[in-house]
Every structure is written in structure tokens, then in C-alpha cells.
Amino acid sequence: EYFGLAFQITDDILDVTGDAEKLGKEVGSDDKNHKVTFVSAYGLTGAEKMAAASVAKAKEAVLSLNGKTAHLLWLADFLLSREA
């Protein structure tokens, strides 16, 4: 749940701050299409804080699992630095 939320928030952030070539779509398309996003609702800084909090919660959930989870922790961290 938290991983999916973090993914959506970072997707909304990338629509504002991303590189169109890397994203494969026009930057700002959500705003042009009048979509309500985390950035439009909470501002860029608020959305970034929400993404980081969601990743932290996702990592807490992963750490409660038994077994090898390093790849899941890496994937959660990757959400905050992805470019596409």
C-alpha cells in the first residue's frame, strides 16, 4: 500500500519536475488536463515530504518480513530518486 502510494506521488512530482525525454511524455500534462494530483493538492514540497513518509512506511513494513528483503528496501528507496 505505501509503496504504491509513494509510486503515485513520485509520478505526480515527475510530471512537474521531470525530463520529458526520460519520461516519454510531456511534462506538465496533468496540469494541462486539469488532473488533481498530490502536487496540485499539497504543493511540490508537501508532495515530496509525503513521498518520503510513504517510502519510510513501506520500508517499515518490509523490515517486518522474514527472509531476504534487501532488494525490496532498495526498490523503495529507488522511488525517491527515479527519473522516469
N, CA, C and O atoms as a Maestro MAE file, in Angstrom:
{
 s_m_m2io_version
 :::
 2.0.0
}

f_m_ct {
 s_m_title
 :::
 protein
 m_atom[336] {
  # First column is atom index #
  i_m_mmod_type
  r_m_x_coord
  r_m_y_coord
  r_m_z_coord
  i_m_residue_number
  s_m_chain_name
  s_m_pdb_residue_name
  s_m_pdb_atom_name
  i_m_atomic_number
  :::
  1 25 0.824 -1.192 0.000 1 A "GLU " " N  " 7
  2 3 0.000 0.000 0.000 1 A "GLU " " CA " 6
  3 2 0.872 1.263 0.000 1 A "GLU " " C  " 6
  4 15 0.665 2.164 -0.812 1 A "GLU " " O  " 8
  5 25 1.833 1.319 0.901 2 A "TYR " " N  " 7
  6 3 2.685 2.512 0.974 2 A "TYR " " CA " 6
  7 2 3.604 2.625 -0.226 2 A "TYR " " C  " 6
  8 15 3.901 3.727 -0.687 2 A "TYR " " O  " 8
  9 25 4.057 1.482 -0.734 3 A "PHE " " N  " 7
  10 3 4.892 1.508 -1.932 3 A "PHE " " CA " 6
  11 2 4.103 2.081 -3.106 3 A "PHE " " C  " 6
  12 15 4.607 2.936 -3.835 3 A "PHE " " O  " 8
  13 25 2.886 1.621 -3.288 4 A "GLY " " N  " 7
  14 3 2.038 2.120 -4.372 4 A "GLY " " CA " 6
  15 2 1.749 3.600 -4.229 4 A "GLY " " C  " 6
  16 15 1.750 4.336 -5.216 4 A "GLY " " O  " 8
  17 25 1.502 4.042 -3.000 5 A "LEU " " N  " 7
  18 3 1.254 5.457 -2.750 5 A "LEU " " CA " 6
  19 2 2.486 6.282 -3.092 5 A "LEU " " C  " 6
  20 15 2.381 7.322 -3.743 5 A "LEU " " O  " 8
  21 25 3.655 5.819 -2.653 6 A "ALA " " N  " 7
  22 3 4.896 6.530 -2.956 6 A "ALA " " CA " 6
  23 2 5.136 6.584 -4.462 6 A "ALA " " C  " 6
  24 15 5.594 7.601 -4.984 6 A "ALA " " O  " 8
  25 25 4.828 5.497 -5.157 7 A "PHE " " N  " 7
  26 3 4.995 5.481 -6.610 7 A "PHE " " CA " 6
  27 2 4.112 6.550 -7.255 7 A "PHE " " C  " 6
  28 15 4.574 7.290 -8.124 7 A "PHE " " O  " 8
  29 25 2.854 6.635 -6.842 8 A "GLN " " N  " 7
  30 3 1.935 7.614 -7.425 8 A "GLN " " CA " 6
  31 2 2.367 9.042 -7.114 8 A "GLN " " C  " 6
  32 15 2.316 9.913 -7.982 8 A "GLN " " O  " 8
  33 25 2.785 9.277 -5.898 9 A "ILE " " N  " 7
  34 3 3.231 10.631 -5.535 9 A "ILE " " CA " 6
  35 2 4.447 11.024 -6.360 9 A "ILE " " C  " 6
  36 15 4.506 12.137 -6.881 9 A "ILE " " O  " 8
  37 25 5.421 10.121 -6.485 10 A "THR " " N  " 7
  38 3 6.606 10.462 -7.280 10 A "THR " " CA " 6
  39 2 6.257 10.626 -8.751 10 A "THR " " C  " 6
  40 15 6.880 11.428 -9.446 10 A "THR " " O  " 8
  41 25 5.277 9.886 -9.231 11 A "ASP " " N  " 7
  42 3 4.823 10.069 -10.607 11 A "ASP " " CA " 6
  43 2 4.250 11.483 -10.794 11 A "ASP " " C  " 6
  44 15 4.513 12.142 -11.800 11 A "ASP " " O  " 8
  45 25 3.474 11.927 -9.822 12 A "ASP " " N  " 7
  46 3 2.929 13.281 -9.880 12 A "ASP " " CA " 6
  47 2 4.038 14.330 -9.809 12 A "ASP " " C  " 6
  48 15 3.973 15.348 -10.497 12 A "ASP " " O  " 8
  49 25 5.038 14.089 -8.994 13 A "ILE " " N  " 7
  50 3 6.172 15.014 -8.875 13 A "ILE " " CA " 6
  51 2 6.931 15.073 -10.197 13 A "ILE " " C  " 6
  52 15 7.288 16.156 -10.662 13 A "ILE " " O  " 8
  53 25 7.178 13.913 -10.801 14 A "LEU " " N  " 7
  54 3 7.903 13.879 -12.069 14 A "LEU " " CA " 6
  55 2 7.149 14.588 -13.181 14 A "LEU " " C  " 6
  56 15 7.769 15.114 -14.106 14 A "LEU " " O  " 8
  57 25 5.833 14.612 -13.110 15 A "ASP " " N  " 7
  58 3 5.060 15.329 -14.123 15 A "ASP " " CA " 6
  59 2 5.315 16.829 -14.052 15 A "ASP " " C  " 6
  60 15 5.054 17.550 -15.015 15 A "ASP " " O  " 8
  61 25 5.820 17.300 -12.923 16 A "VAL " " N  " 7
  62 3 6.135 18.719 -12.752 16 A "VAL " " CA " 6
  63 2 7.625 18.981 -12.950 16 A "VAL " " C  " 6
  64 15 8.007 19.972 -13.571 16 A "VAL " " O  " 8
  65 25 8.460 18.095 -12.423 17 A "THR " " N  " 7
  66 3 9.902 18.361 -12.384 17 A "THR " " CA " 6
  67 2 10.726 17.514 -13.342 17 A "THR " " C  " 6
  68 15 11.921 17.759 -13.508 17 A "THR " " O  " 8
  69 25 10.112 16.529 -13.970 18 A "GLY " " N  " 7
  70 3 10.851 15.559 -14.771 18 A "GLY " " CA " 6
  71 2 11.299 16.069 -16.129 18 A "GLY " " C  " 6
  72 15 10.994 17.191 -16.534 18 A "GLY " " O  " 8
  73 25 12.014 15.229 -16.799 19 A "ASP " " N  " 7
  74 3 12.527 15.473 -18.142 19 A "ASP " " CA " 6
  75 2 11.621 14.724 -19.125 19 A "ASP " " C  " 6
  76 15 11.477 13.505 -19.040 19 A "ASP " " O  " 8
  77 25 11.022 15.452 -20.041 20 A "ALA " " N  " 7
  78 3 10.067 14.858 -20.983 20 A "ALA " " CA " 6
  79 2 10.688 13.705 -21.763 20 A "ALA " " C  " 6
  80 15 10.023 12.700 -22.014 20 A "ALA " " O  " 8
  81 25 11.932 13.836 -22.142 21 A "GLU " " N  " 7
  82 3 12.597 12.785 -22.916 21 A "GLU " " CA " 6
  83 2 12.725 11.498 -22.093 21 A "GLU " " C  " 6
  84 15 12.495 10.403 -22.607 21 A "GLU " " O  " 8
  85 25 13.087 11.633 -20.830 22 A "LYS " " N  " 7
  86 3 13.228 10.464 -19.963 22 A "LYS " " CA " 6
  87 2 11.868 9.871 -19.612 22 A "LYS " " C  " 6
  88 15 11.723 8.653 -19.511 22 A "LYS " " O  " 8
  89 25 10.873 10.735 -19.427 23 A "LEU " " N  " 7
  90 3 9.542 10.267 -19.052 23 A "LEU " " CA " 6
  91 2 8.786 9.644 -20.217 23 A "LEU " " C  " 6
  92 15 7.930 8.781 -20.024 23 A "LEU " " O  " 8
  93 25 9.108 10.088 -21.421 24 A "GLY " " N  " 7
  94 3 8.393 9.600 -22.593 24 A "GLY " " CA " 6
  95 2 7.041 10.262 -22.765 24 A "GLY " " C  " 6
  96 15 6.190 9.776 -23.510 24 A "GLY " " O  " 8
  97 25 6.847 11.379 -22.068 25 A "LYS " " N  " 7
  98 3 5.599 12.138 -22.205 25 A "LYS " " CA " 6
  99 2 5.896 13.599 -21.860 25 A "LYS " " C  " 6
  100 15 6.921 13.920 -21.258 25 A "LYS " " O  " 8
  101 25 5.001 14.441 -22.246 26 A "GLU " " N  " 7
  102 3 5.144 15.865 -21.997 26 A "GLU " " CA " 6
  103 2 5.055 16.151 -20.496 26 A "GLU " " C  " 6
  104 15 4.155 15.656 -19.818 26 A "GLU " " O  " 8
  105 25 5.981 16.942 -19.988 27 A "VAL " " N  " 7
  106 3 5.941 17.357 -18.592 27 A "VAL " " CA " 6
  107 2 4.830 18.389 -18.436 27 A "VAL " " C  " 6
  108 15 4.649 19.251 -19.297 27 A "VAL " " O  " 8
  109 25 4.096 18.300 -17.348 28 A "GLY " " N  " 7
  110 3 3.008 19.229 -17.096 28 A "GLY " " CA " 6
  111 2 1.682 18.789 -17.672 28 A "GLY " " C  " 6
  112 15 0.716 19.551 -17.656 28 A "GLY " " O  " 8
  113 25 1.621 17.574 -18.182 29 A "SER " " N  " 7
  114 3 0.384 17.103 -18.812 29 A "SER " " CA " 6
  115 2 -0.763 16.962 -17.812 29 A "SER " " C  " 6
  116 15 -1.924 17.158 -18.168 29 A "SER " " O  " 8
  117 25 -0.440 16.621 -16.556 30 A "ASP " " N  " 7
  118 3 -1.501 16.505 -15.559 30 A "ASP " " CA " 6
  119 2 -2.187 17.850 -15.340 30 A "ASP " " C  " 6
  120 15 -3.414 17.928 -15.280 30 A "ASP " " O  " 8
  121 25 -1.390 18.897 -15.222 31 A "ASP " " N  " 7
  122 3 -1.949 20.238 -15.020 31 A "ASP " " CA " 6
  123 2 -2.755 20.677 -16.245 31 A "ASP " " C  " 6
  124 15 -3.848 21.228 -16.111 31 A "ASP " " O  " 8
  125 25 -2.217 20.433 -17.421 32 A "LYS " " N  " 7
  126 3 -2.922 20.810 -18.652 32 A "LYS " " CA " 6
  127 2 -4.245 20.072 -18.802 32 A "LYS " " C  " 6
  128 15 -5.190 20.587 -19.398 32 A "LYS " " O  " 8
  129 25 -4.303 18.855 -18.252 33 A "ASN " " N  " 7
  130 3 -5.527 18.055 -18.314 33 A "ASN " " CA " 6
  131 2 -6.402 18.241 -17.072 33 A "ASN " " C  " 6
  132 15 -7.379 17.519 -16.871 33 A "ASN " " O  " 8
  133 25 -6.035 19.220 -16.245 34 A "HIS " " N  " 7
  134 3 -6.797 19.577 -15.042 34 A "HIS " " CA " 6
  135 2 -6.985 18.399 -14.092 34 A "HIS " " C  " 6
  136 15 -8.044 18.236 -13.486 34 A "HIS " " O  " 8
  137 25 -5.944 17.583 -13.971 35 A "LYS " " N  " 7
  138 3 -5.994 16.451 -13.056 35 A "LYS " " CA " 6
  139 2 -5.602 16.913 -11.648 35 A "LYS " " C  " 6
  140 15 -4.699 17.731 -11.477 35 A "LYS " " O  " 8
  141 25 -6.283 16.384 -10.670 36 A "VAL " " N  " 7
  142 3 -5.898 16.630 -9.289 36 A "VAL " " CA " 6
  143 2 -4.784 15.644 -8.947 36 A "VAL " " C  " 6
  144 15 -4.948 14.431 -9.073 36 A "VAL " " O  " 8
  145 25 -3.664 16.181 -8.519 37 A "THR " " N  " 7
  146 3 -2.504 15.358 -8.193 37 A "THR " " CA " 6
  147 2 -2.038 15.708 -6.782 37 A "THR " " C  " 6
  148 15 -2.532 16.653 -6.167 37 A "THR " " O  " 8
  149 25 -1.088 14.940 -6.287 38 A "PHE " " N  " 7
  150 3 -0.522 15.258 -4.978 38 A "PHE " " CA " 6
  151 2 0.168 16.614 -5.008 38 A "PHE " " C  " 6
  152 15 0.128 17.350 -4.021 38 A "PHE " " O  " 8
  153 25 0.794 16.950 -6.115 39 A "VAL " " N  " 7
  154 3 1.470 18.244 -6.229 39 A "VAL " " CA " 6
  155 2 0.450 19.378 -6.269 39 A "VAL " " C  " 6
  156 15 0.646 20.403 -5.615 39 A "VAL " " O  " 8
  157 25 -0.627 19.213 -7.019 40 A "SER " " N  " 7
  158 3 -1.628 20.281 -7.089 40 A "SER " " CA " 6
  159 2 -2.357 20.449 -5.755 40 A "SER " " C  " 6
  160 15 -2.778 21.555 -5.414 40 A "SER " " O  " 8
  161 25 -2.507 19.371 -5.008 41 A "ALA " " N  " 7
  162 3 -3.221 19.429 -3.733 41 A "ALA " " CA " 6
  163 2 -2.350 19.873 -2.565 41 A "ALA " " C  " 6
  164 15 -2.822 20.580 -1.674 41 A "ALA " " O  " 8
  165 25 -1.082 19.464 -2.560 42 A "TYR " " N  " 7
  166 3 -0.218 19.705 -1.403 42 A "TYR " " CA " 6
  167 2 1.022 20.535 -1.710 42 A "TYR " " C  " 6
  168 15 1.808 20.832 -0.810 42 A "TYR " " O  " 8
  169 25 1.202 20.911 -2.966 43 A "GLY " " N  " 7
  170 3 2.409 21.636 -3.359 43 A "GLY " " CA " 6
  171 2 3.566 20.669 -3.556 43 A "GLY " " C  " 6
  172 15 3.526 19.527 -3.100 43 A "GLY " " O  " 8
  173 25 4.587 21.144 -4.237 44 A "LEU " " N  " 7
  174 3 5.733 20.286 -4.535 44 A "LEU " " CA " 6
  175 2 6.429 19.818 -3.259 44 A "LEU " " C  " 6
  176 15 6.727 18.633 -3.113 44 A "LEU " " O  " 8
  177 25 6.684 20.731 -2.347 45 A "THR " " N  " 7
  178 3 7.366 20.369 -1.105 45 A "THR " " CA " 6
  179 2 6.527 19.403 -0.283 45 A "THR " " C  " 6
  180 15 7.053 18.435 0.267 45 A "THR " " O  " 8
  181 25 5.231 19.657 -0.196 46 A "GLY " " N  " 7
  182 3 4.348 18.755 0.542 46 A "GLY " " CA " 6
  183 2 4.315 17.374 -0.066 46 A "GLY " " C  " 6
  184 15 4.338 16.375 0.653 46 A "GLY " " O  " 8
  185 25 4.260 17.305 -1.395 47 A "ALA " " N  " 7
  186 3 4.251 16.008 -2.080 47 A "ALA " " CA " 6
  187 2 5.566 15.268 -1.852 47 A "ALA " " C  " 6
  188 15 5.569 14.056 -1.636 47 A "ALA " " O  " 8
  189 25 6.670 15.988 -1.898 48 A "GLU " " N  " 7
  190 3 7.972 15.350 -1.655 48 A "GLU " " CA " 6
  191 2 8.038 14.779 -0.242 48 A "GLU " " C  " 6
  192 15 8.552 13.679 -0.043 48 A "GLU " " O  " 8
  193 25 7.526 15.511 0.734 49 A "LYS " " N  " 7
  194 3 7.505 15.013 2.117 49 A "LYS " " CA " 6
  195 2 6.599 13.790 2.244 49 A "LYS " " C  " 6
  196 15 6.931 12.835 2.946 49 A "LYS " " O  " 8
  197 25 5.460 13.824 1.564 50 A "MET " " N  " 7
  198 3 4.545 12.679 1.598 50 A "MET " " CA " 6
  199 2 5.173 11.453 0.952 50 A "MET " " C  " 6
  200 15 4.999 10.336 1.439 50 A "MET " " O  " 8
  201 25 5.900 11.653 -0.141 51 A "ALA " " N  " 7
  202 3 6.577 10.528 -0.802 51 A "ALA " " CA " 6
  203 2 7.608 9.911 0.131 51 A "ALA " " C  " 6
  204 15 7.684 8.690 0.262 51 A "ALA " " O  " 8
  205 25 8.400 10.756 0.776 52 A "ALA " " N  " 7
  206 3 9.424 10.252 1.698 52 A "ALA " " CA " 6
  207 2 8.784 9.515 2.873 52 A "ALA " " C  " 6
  208 15 9.292 8.478 3.298 52 A "ALA " " O  " 8
  209 25 7.687 10.032 3.397 53 A "ALA " " N  " 7
  210 3 6.998 9.372 4.508 53 A "ALA " " CA " 6
  211 2 6.419 8.031 4.063 53 A "ALA " " C  " 6
  212 15 6.466 7.059 4.816 53 A "ALA " " O  " 8
  213 25 5.882 7.970 2.864 54 A "SER " " N  " 7
  214 3 5.329 6.722 2.347 54 A "SER " " CA " 6
  215 2 6.417 5.683 2.134 54 A "SER " " C  " 6
  216 15 6.209 4.501 2.409 54 A "SER " " O  " 8
  217 25 7.568 6.111 1.651 55 A "VAL " " N  " 7
  218 3 8.691 5.188 1.482 55 A "VAL " " CA " 6
  219 2 9.149 4.675 2.844 55 A "VAL " " C  " 6
  220 15 9.446 3.489 2.991 55 A "VAL " " O  " 8
  221 25 9.206 5.549 3.828 56 A "ALA " " N  " 7
  222 3 9.605 5.122 5.170 56 A "ALA " " CA " 6
  223 2 8.634 4.078 5.718 56 A "ALA " " C  " 6
  224 15 9.060 3.093 6.321 56 A "ALA " " O  " 8
  225 25 7.344 4.286 5.513 57 A "LYS " " N  " 7
  226 3 6.341 3.321 5.973 57 A "LYS " " CA " 6
  227 2 6.459 2.003 5.209 57 A "LYS " " C  " 6
  228 15 6.306 0.929 5.792 57 A "LYS " " O  " 8
  229 25 6.729 2.082 3.913 58 A "ALA " " N  " 7
  230 3 6.913 0.867 3.111 58 A "ALA " " CA " 6
  231 2 8.111 0.073 3.629 58 A "ALA " " C  " 6
  232 15 8.053 -1.152 3.740 58 A "ALA " " O  " 8
  233 25 9.190 0.777 3.945 59 A "LYS " " N  " 7
  234 3 10.388 0.110 4.449 59 A "LYS " " CA " 6
  235 2 10.137 -0.512 5.820 59 A "LYS " " C  " 6
  236 15 10.659 -1.587 6.117 59 A "LYS " " O  " 8
  237 25 9.345 0.152 6.652 60 A "GLU " " N  " 7
  238 3 8.982 -0.436 7.952 60 A "GLU " " CA " 6
  239 2 8.255 -1.764 7.746 60 A "GLU " " C  " 6
  240 15 8.526 -2.749 8.432 60 A "GLU " " O  " 8
  241 25 7.338 -1.770 6.799 61 A "ALA " " N  " 7
  242 3 6.584 -2.993 6.519 61 A "ALA " " CA " 6
  243 2 7.509 -4.094 6.009 61 A "ALA " " C  " 6
  244 15 7.380 -5.252 6.408 61 A "ALA " " O  " 8
  245 25 8.434 -3.738 5.133 62 A "VAL " " N  " 7
  246 3 9.377 -4.719 4.589 62 A "VAL " " CA " 6
  247 2 10.250 -5.283 5.703 62 A "VAL " " C  " 6
  248 15 10.517 -6.485 5.740 62 A "VAL " " O  " 8
  249 25 10.692 -4.419 6.607 63 A "LEU " " N  " 7
  250 3 11.568 -4.876 7.689 63 A "LEU " " CA " 6
  251 2 10.872 -5.839 8.639 63 A "LEU " " C  " 6
  252 15 11.537 -6.568 9.375 63 A "LEU " " O  " 8
  253 25 9.555 -5.852 8.632 64 A "SER " " N  " 7
  254 3 8.817 -6.780 9.494 64 A "SER " " CA " 6
  255 2 8.727 -8.179 8.886 64 A "SER " " C  " 6
  256 15 8.269 -9.114 9.542 64 A "SER " " O  " 8
  257 25 9.160 -8.321 7.647 65 A "LEU " " N  " 7
  258 3 9.106 -9.613 6.963 65 A "LEU " " CA " 6
  259 2 10.316 -10.466 7.303 65 A "LEU " " C  " 6
  260 15 11.378 -9.945 7.645 65 A "LEU " " O  " 8
  261 25 10.153 -11.756 7.210 66 A "ASN " " N  " 7
  262 3 11.278 -12.679 7.371 66 A "ASN " " CA " 6
  263 2 11.904 -12.920 6.009 66 A "ASN " " C  " 6
  264 15 11.229 -12.842 4.982 66 A "ASN " " O  " 8
  265 25 13.175 -13.209 6.005 67 A "GLY " " N  " 7
  266 3 13.843 -13.556 4.755 67 A "GLY " " CA " 6
  267 2 14.663 -12.411 4.197 67 A "GLY " " C  " 6
  268 15 14.904 -11.397 4.853 67 A "GLY " " O  " 8
  269 25 15.076 -12.612 2.976 68 A "LYS " " N  " 7
  270 3 15.927 -11.634 2.309 68 A "LYS " " CA " 6
  271 2 15.057 -10.500 1.753 68 A "LYS " " C  " 6
  272 15 14.207 -10.730 0.893 68 A "LYS " " O  " 8
  273 25 15.269 -9.312 2.236 69 A "THR " " N  " 7
  274 3 14.426 -8.184 1.837 69 A "THR " " CA " 6
  275 2 15.221 -6.997 1.306 69 A "THR " " C  " 6
  276 15 14.647 -5.945 1.023 69 A "THR " " O  " 8
  277 25 16.528 -7.155 1.171 70 A "ALA " " N  " 7
  278 3 17.368 -6.032 0.748 70 A "ALA " " CA " 6
  279 2 16.903 -5.448 -0.584 70 A "ALA " " C  " 6
  280 15 16.923 -4.230 -0.764 70 A "ALA " " O  " 8
  281 25 16.492 -6.292 -1.505 71 A "HIS " " N  " 7
  282 3 16.054 -5.809 -2.816 71 A "HIS " " CA " 6
  283 2 14.767 -4.984 -2.702 71 A "HIS " " C  " 6
  284 15 14.573 -4.034 -3.459 71 A "HIS " " O  " 8
  285 25 13.900 -5.340 -1.771 72 A "LEU " " N  " 7
  286 3 12.676 -4.573 -1.571 72 A "LEU " " CA " 6
  287 2 12.972 -3.215 -0.940 72 A "LEU " " C  " 6
  288 15 12.341 -2.213 -1.277 72 A "LEU " " O  " 8
  289 25 13.933 -3.193 -0.027 73 A "LEU " " N  " 7
  290 3 14.335 -1.921 0.582 73 A "LEU " " CA " 6
  291 2 14.961 -1.013 -0.467 73 A "LEU " " C  " 6
  292 15 14.687 0.186 -0.497 73 A "LEU " " O  " 8
  293 25 15.805 -1.584 -1.330 74 A "TRP " " N  " 7
  294 3 16.424 -0.805 -2.404 74 A "TRP " " CA " 6
  295 2 15.340 -0.250 -3.327 74 A "TRP " " C  " 6
  296 15 15.389 0.919 -3.709 74 A "TRP " " O  " 8
  297 25 14.386 -1.063 -3.678 75 A "LEU " " N  " 7
  298 3 13.318 -0.627 -4.572 75 A "LEU " " CA " 6
  299 2 12.519 0.525 -3.959 75 A "LEU " " C  " 6
  300 15 12.168 1.476 -4.658 75 A "LEU " " O  " 8
  301 25 12.237 0.447 -2.683 76 A "ALA " " N  " 7
  302 3 11.521 1.535 -2.007 76 A "ALA " " CA " 6
  303 2 12.338 2.822 -2.060 76 A "ALA " " C  " 6
  304 15 11.798 3.885 -2.366 76 A "ALA " " O  " 8
  305 25 13.620 2.737 -1.770 77 A "ASP " " N  " 7
  306 3 14.487 3.929 -1.841 77 A "ASP " " CA " 6
  307 2 14.573 4.477 -3.260 77 A "ASP " " C  " 6
  308 15 14.630 5.689 -3.463 77 A "ASP " " O  " 8
  309 25 14.582 3.585 -4.228 78 A "PHE " " N  " 7
  310 3 14.685 3.999 -5.628 78 A "PHE " " CA " 6
  311 2 13.538 4.918 -6.034 78 A "PHE " " C  " 6
  312 15 13.715 5.804 -6.869 78 A "PHE " " O  " 8
  313 25 12.377 4.710 -5.450 79 A "LEU " " N  " 7
  314 3 11.216 5.545 -5.808 79 A "LEU " " CA " 6
  315 2 11.518 7.035 -5.646 79 A "LEU " " C  " 6
  316 15 11.035 7.855 -6.427 79 A "LEU " " O  " 8
  317 25 12.301 7.379 -4.651 80 A "LEU " " N  " 7
  318 3 12.572 8.792 -4.384 80 A "LEU " " CA " 6
  319 2 13.598 9.399 -5.326 80 A "LEU " " C  " 6
  320 15 13.746 10.620 -5.378 80 A "LEU " " O  " 8
  321 25 14.308 8.562 -6.070 81 A "SER " " N  " 7
  322 3 15.337 9.081 -6.962 81 A "SER " " CA " 6
  323 2 15.080 8.758 -8.438 81 A "SER " " C  " 6
  324 15 15.875 9.123 -9.304 81 A "SER " " O  " 8
  325 25 13.986 8.084 -8.714 82 A "ARG " " N  " 7
  326 3 13.735 7.694 -10.108 82 A "ARG " " CA " 6
  327 2 13.491 8.913 -10.986 82 A "ARG " " C  " 6
  328 15 13.023 9.953 -10.521 82 A "ARG " " O  " 8
  329 25 13.811 8.764 -12.240 83 A "GLU " " N  " 7
  330 3 13.680 9.868 -13.202 83 A "GLU " " CA " 6
  331 2 12.626 9.585 -14.266 83 A "GLU " " C  " 6
  332 15 12.330 10.444 -15.096 83 A "GLU " " O  " 8
  333 25 12.071 8.400 -14.241 84 A "ALA " " N  " 7
  334 3 11.037 8.049 -15.237 84 A "ALA " " CA " 6
  335 2 10.061 7.060 -14.656 84 A "ALA " " C  " 6
  336 15 9.123 6.646 -15.337 84 A "ALA " " O  " 8
  :::
 }
 m_bond[335] {
  # First column is bond index #
  i_m_from
  i_m_to
  i_m_order
  :::
  1 1 2 1
  2 2 3 1
  3 3 4 2
  4 3 5 1
  5 5 6 1
  6 6 7 1
  7 7 8 2
  8 7 9 1
  9 9 10 1
  10 10 11 1
  11 11 12 2
  12 11 13 1
  13 13 14 1
  14 14 15 1
  15 15 16 2
  16 15 17 1
  17 17 18 1
  18 18 19 1
  19 19 20 2
  20 19 21 1
  21 21 22 1
  22 22 23 1
  23 23 24 2
  24 23 25 1
  25 25 26 1
  26 26 27 1
  27 27 28 2
  28 27 29 1
  29 29 30 1
  30 30 31 1
  31 31 32 2
  32 31 33 1
  33 33 34 1
  34 34 35 1
  35 35 36 2
  36 35 37 1
  37 37 38 1
  38 38 39 1
  39 39 40 2
  40 39 41 1
  41 41 42 1
  42 42 43 1
  43 43 44 2
  44 43 45 1
  45 45 46 1
  46 46 47 1
  47 47 48 2
  48 47 49 1
  49 49 50 1
  50 50 51 1
  51 51 52 2
  52 51 53 1
  53 53 54 1
  54 54 55 1
  55 55 56 2
  56 55 57 1
  57 57 58 1
  58 58 59 1
  59 59 60 2
  60 59 61 1
  61 61 62 1
  62 62 63 1
  63 63 64 2
  64 63 65 1
  65 65 66 1
  66 66 67 1
  67 67 68 2
  68 67 69 1
  69 69 70 1
  70 70 71 1
  71 71 72 2
  72 71 73 1
  73 73 74 1
  74 74 75 1
  75 75 76 2
  76 75 77 1
  77 77 78 1
  78 78 79 1
  79 79 80 2
  80 79 81 1
  81 81 82 1
  82 82 83 1
  83 83 84 2
  84 83 85 1
  85 85 86 1
  86 86 87 1
  87 87 88 2
  88 87 89 1
  89 89 90 1
  90 90 91 1
  91 91 92 2
  92 91 93 1
  93 93 94 1
  94 94 95 1
  95 95 96 2
  96 95 97 1
  97 97 98 1
  98 98 99 1
  99 99 100 2
  100 99 101 1
  101 101 102 1
  102 102 103 1
  103 103 104 2
  104 103 105 1
  105 105 106 1
  106 106 107 1
  107 107 108 2
  108 107 109 1
  109 109 110 1
  110 110 111 1
  111 111 112 2
  112 111 113 1
  113 113 114 1
  114 114 115 1
  115 115 116 2
  116 115 117 1
  117 117 118 1
  118 118 119 1
  119 119 120 2
  120 119 121 1
  121 121 122 1
  122 122 123 1
  123 123 124 2
  124 123 125 1
  125 125 126 1
  126 126 127 1
  127 127 128 2
  128 127 129 1
  129 129 130 1
  130 130 131 1
  131 131 132 2
  132 131 133 1
  133 133 134 1
  134 134 135 1
  135 135 136 2
  136 135 137 1
  137 137 138 1
  138 138 139 1
  139 139 140 2
  140 139 141 1
  141 141 142 1
  142 142 143 1
  143 143 144 2
  144 143 145 1
  145 145 146 1
  146 146 147 1
  147 147 148 2
  148 147 149 1
  149 149 150 1
  150 150 151 1
  151 151 152 2
  152 151 153 1
  153 153 154 1
  154 154 155 1
  155 155 156 2
  156 155 157 1
  157 157 158 1
  158 158 159 1
  159 159 160 2
  160 159 161 1
  161 161 162 1
  162 162 163 1
  163 163 164 2
  164 163 165 1
  165 165 166 1
  166 166 167 1
  167 167 168 2
  168 167 169 1
  169 169 170 1
  170 170 171 1
  171 171 172 2
  172 171 173 1
  173 173 174 1
  174 174 175 1
  175 175 176 2
  176 175 177 1
  177 177 178 1
  178 178 179 1
  179 179 180 2
  180 179 181 1
  181 181 182 1
  182 182 183 1
  183 183 184 2
  184 183 185 1
  185 185 186 1
  186 186 187 1
  187 187 188 2
  188 187 189 1
  189 189 190 1
  190 190 191 1
  191 191 192 2
  192 191 193 1
  193 193 194 1
  194 194 195 1
  195 195 196 2
  196 195 197 1
  197 197 198 1
  198 198 199 1
  199 199 200 2
  200 199 201 1
  201 201 202 1
  202 202 203 1
  203 203 204 2
  204 203 205 1
  205 205 206 1
  206 206 207 1
  207 207 208 2
  208 207 209 1
  209 209 210 1
  210 210 211 1
  211 211 212 2
  212 211 213 1
  213 213 214 1
  214 214 215 1
  215 215 216 2
  216 215 217 1
  217 217 218 1
  218 218 219 1
  219 219 220 2
  220 219 221 1
  221 221 222 1
  222 222 223 1
  223 223 224 2
  224 223 225 1
  225 225 226 1
  226 226 227 1
  227 227 228 2
  228 227 229 1
  229 229 230 1
  230 230 231 1
  231 231 232 2
  232 231 233 1
  233 233 234 1
  234 234 235 1
  235 235 236 2
  236 235 237 1
  237 237 238 1
  238 238 239 1
  239 239 240 2
  240 239 241 1
  241 241 242 1
  242 242 243 1
  243 243 244 2
  244 243 245 1
  245 245 246 1
  246 246 247 1
  247 247 248 2
  248 247 249 1
  249 249 250 1
  250 250 251 1
  251 251 252 2
  252 251 253 1
  253 253 254 1
  254 254 255 1
  255 255 256 2
  256 255 257 1
  257 257 258 1
  258 258 259 1
  259 259 260 2
  260 259 261 1
  261 261 262 1
  262 262 263 1
  263 263 264 2
  264 263 265 1
  265 265 266 1
  266 266 267 1
  267 267 268 2
  268 267 269 1
  269 269 270 1
  270 270 271 1
  271 271 272 2
  272 271 273 1
  273 273 274 1
  274 274 275 1
  275 275 276 2
  276 275 277 1
  277 277 278 1
  278 278 279 1
  279 279 280 2
  280 279 281 1
  281 281 282 1
  282 282 283 1
  283 283 284 2
  284 283 285 1
  285 285 286 1
  286 286 287 1
  287 287 288 2
  288 287 289 1
  289 289 290 1
  290 290 291 1
  291 291 292 2
  292 291 293 1
  293 293 294 1
  294 294 295 1
  295 295 296 2
  296 295 297 1
  297 297 298 1
  298 298 299 1
  299 299 300 2
  300 299 301 1
  301 301 302 1
  302 302 303 1
  303 303 304 2
  304 303 305 1
  305 305 306 1
  306 306 307 1
  307 307 308 2
  308 307 309 1
  309 309 310 1
  310 310 311 1
  311 311 312 2
  312 311 313 1
  313 313 314 1
  314 314 315 1
  315 315 316 2
  316 315 317 1
  317 317 318 1
  318 318 319 1
  319 319 320 2
  320 319 321 1
  321 321 322 1
  322 322 323 1
  323 323 324 2
  324 323 325 1
  325 325 326 1
  326 326 327 1
  327 327 328 2
  328 327 329 1
  329 329 330 1
  330 330 331 1
  331 331 332 2
  332 331 333 1
  333 333 334 1
  334 334 335 1
  335 335 336 2
  :::
 }
}
